[in-house]
Amino acid sequence: MRIEHLALNVNNPAELTEWLCDNLDMRILRQFGNPPNAFFVADSEEHTVLEIYKNPDGPIPDYAAMNPLTLHLAFVADDVAGARERLLAAGATSVSDAVKTPGGDELAMVRAPGGLAIQLMKRATPFV
């Protein structure tokens, strides 16, 4: 088996989807609802799919209040510090500066509009 998608119930799915597409090279695969209140988006290599939606039947987490270590989306970045600065200029808020771990990984954390934590990662040894 493989993971098909990860779903995120958010307050403003259109805003988050647009921001992810504009700033993190994601693209919309499908959208539905009237107005569209659900989007399936894929990363630039189409390896990962997120469903970003608003469903009042389920609680919407307070992403901005959540510790980023509880939930974050991690994106590979060749230049972590540069990507962080670019995302901050595009409306993200800072959680942490770019740092290097003892294992040689480089990472930084920001929050997308709406509060979802986004980690920027350059692994010393990539997973795949």
Summary of the structure (lengths in Angstrom):
residues: 128
radius of gyration: 14.7
end to end distance: 17.2
largest distance: 48.5
contacts: 350
relative contact order: 0.19
helix: 20%
strand: 34%
